[in-house]
Amino acid sequence: MGSPGDPGTANGAQYGVPGQREQAGARDQGLRFDLFAAKLLRPLVRPGTVSRSALLERLAQDDSRPIVSVVAPPGYGKTSVLSQWAESSGRAFAWVSVDKGDNDPRVLLTYITEALDAVQPIGGRVFDALASPHNSVLGSVLPRLGSAFLSMTTPVVLVLDDVHLLHDSECRAALSVLADHVPAGSRLVLAGRTRPPLRVVRLRTAARILEIGPAELSFTVAEAAALLRNAGLTLTGDEVAELHRRTEGWPAGLYLAALYLREGGSLGTAAVSFGGDDRLVSEYMESEFLARISRQQRVFLTRTAVLERMSGPLCEAVLELPGSAATLAGLVQSNLLLVPLDRRGQWYRYHHLFRDMLLSESDRLEPGLIPVLRRRAAAWCLENNQPEEALEYSIAAGDVDTAARLVQALCFPAYLQGRRATTQQWFTWLDGHGGIEEHPVAAVQAAIIFALTSRPAEAERWADAVDRWQYGDPARPDAPATEAMAAIMRAGLCRRGAGQMRADADEAARRFAADGGVHPSSAVLMKSSAALYQGIARFLCGDLDGGDAYLQDAVSIGAAGDVPETVAVALAERSLLAMARNQWDQAGALADQAGAILRTAGTEVLVAYAAQARTALHRGDVPAARRLLLGAQRWRHMLTYAIPHQAVQARIELARAHLALADPAGARTLMREADEILKHRPGLGILVTDAKMLRAQLARQHGAGAPGASALTAAELRLLPLLSTHLSFPEIGAEFFLSPHTIKSQAYSLYRKLDVSTRSQAVIRARDLGMLEG
């Protein structure tokens, strides 16, 4: 685990963020975060499991429906049925056990890609898109994955279990898109407690979905008899029928009754009519089952329920009770409540239903102990190189200080992996628990990450928190490393004009040169970022010679420290500076170098697109310029007033390229966006003069005609990828914090510019133009 003070970023290492080069996934294509292999393993069918032959026959025979929905409350045996199907079928199964951590579309789609790739190679383009932190999940990753899935020639059943845990709108939208890309002969199975995020009515009408619910999953009398026999119980036919009637065929209810009877309970009170009611089940669990097992087992069950997954050493550490590992082994042997997570017999979890009940019981009996147990689990995870699990346990325990330190260490590596939703969830939790103001490093990181994820208002809020920490208390102790990071943040956000940006960048450089507590792994990155901002700030202030010198330093330092994004930004800035000097040969060479570095790194920088487009036009390569301008459209909406110098500079240069192509409508759109940013950040030096001159040039243009695709605004470009999903306008509005009316207005404007009249036509047209993948 890195130092809690290590900063990091993704839009180039221009904020001094260390790049995670390790390929923690199994693929050479560049997955950069660890996968839990257990999530990709089909759960084993355990000895004594009741065969669901009638249901399995239905699943096997009704092969004309590519979508299978398995929806029921907990305890109906959804996973067990699907595992039996996989074991009895001769088909290939790809399995993903969904959990809360998958509420990040890049994480979810990585697991799905890995699962499918294990059946048939899915193709490098999908892994390339996943590995680039800047690629839009819905605009790039999902279309490539959908296309690869549809092209699979090996029939496969893709099972996503526990999809009810997905509440992220992009994740749910992704599943609806995948449902439209199931290849012939294959099937997509979505299992969970609630209806999957699909257009179920449309799928029913088209006879494309097989729906399995509680009625189909409930045990028959014969299946109930088999369960009781497998539990070692000898009952008459009437007794079995009575138990079946009381439990209404609910598999979990019958299982609880069997456990109760096996522990010596009487048949007369062996079951109640649960009907899937969690409260009744919890009461029964406490009054009948837990009351009849040994105190040691009861303590073990209720206390280990705090654990997401269990091993012997983890249980020993958390419970601090000798013999806990042996107790776990005994429970495994008794087939009691546990689900194995690997093939080596090391990791287990409780059945979700039973864990919920045990947690409820633990909260009733020992409420004050639960946070203590979770802190112990966090400590064990840290000692065993599982920092993200430690963070989740710290969050669950409400341990703000530990969580903040872990977020500081983990947020930028996670962002570099493209897990934006994950990092935002961490910061949202810290914010809600008072963990930002008291941890200035986390506030700096939050400001940077929200700036890079196109959420300028939140970036402003966290930057204000940093200012309050640094300047609000004259008596606070010095914190050189944090103050250096804050200076880099201020330079990047450039909230107080080019002159102050220059001062902030110079301050950061001085602090880093003094090695004021900056972690060695970050030193090169910090120094290259400081040099980059020193160069950009001088460029904005009109000091071309000074700017170029610092930008050359940024290239040298970044190249030595393997920071390709910083190097690419610095080269692109040097290219624009050479254009200002009318040194076009040098400008072209520098722009080409920036582009080559970005292609190798698999990342994108808008100012590099602008530099390449302008130099391509200067040498007369119009097709190349058009391709570059199209690429810039995909990324333009990501640059907001949160990073104003690049946002305005790139738009001005792109507008000049559009004018050179006799496209004043595209240029005007770009200049309107630049002017809007200048309203927020008016002190951007020479960019203010450049914008004024370009405005005057546009005013002399006549006969622009109707605006076309090149005139799509940043808001419309942001909306475009979501049109290919099944998200409604109100759902898209909720995602963007905008009203449905605003989204609808943006969509209709987009339709006019693409010369279409419907949402589906807009998607087709955008794909034809190369603005959308798919």
Secondary structure, DSSP 8 states (H G I E B T S, - for coil): ---TT----SSSSTT---------SS-TT---S---GGGGS-----TT----HHHHHHHHH-TT-SEEEEE--TTS-HHHHHHHHHHH-SSEEEEEE--GGG-SHHHHHHHHHHHHHTTS---HHHHHHHH-TTS-IIIIIHHHHHHHHHT--S-EEEEEETGGG---HHHHHHHHHHGGG--TT-EEEEEESS--SS-HHHHHHTT-EEEE-HHHHS--HHHHHHHHHHTT----HHHHHHHHHHHTT-HHHHHHHHHHHHTT--GGGS----TT-HHHHHHHIIIIIGGGS-HHHHHHHHHHTT-SSB-HHHHHHHH--TTHHHHHHHHHHTT-SEEE-SSSS--EEE-HHHHHHHHHHHHHH-TTHHHHHHHHHHHHHHHTT-HHHHHHHHHHHT-HHHHHHHHHHHHHHHHHTT-HHHHHHHHHHHHHTTTTTT-HHHHHHHHHHHHHTT-HHHHHHHHHHHHHHHHS-TTS---HHHHHHHHHHHHHHTTTHHHHHHHHHHHHHHHHHTT-S--HHHHHHHHHHHHHHHHHHHHHTT-HHHHHHHHHHHHHHHHHTT-HHHHHHHHHHHHHHHHHTT-HHHHHHHHHHHHHHHHHHT---HHHHHHHHHHHHHTT-HHHHHHHHHHHHHHGGG--TTSHHHHHHHHHHHHHHHHHTT-HHHHHHHHHHHHHHHHH----THHHHHHHHHHHHHHT-----S--GGG--HHHHHHGGGGGSS--HHHHHHHHT--HHHHHHHHHHHHHHHT-SSHHHHHHHHHHHTSS--
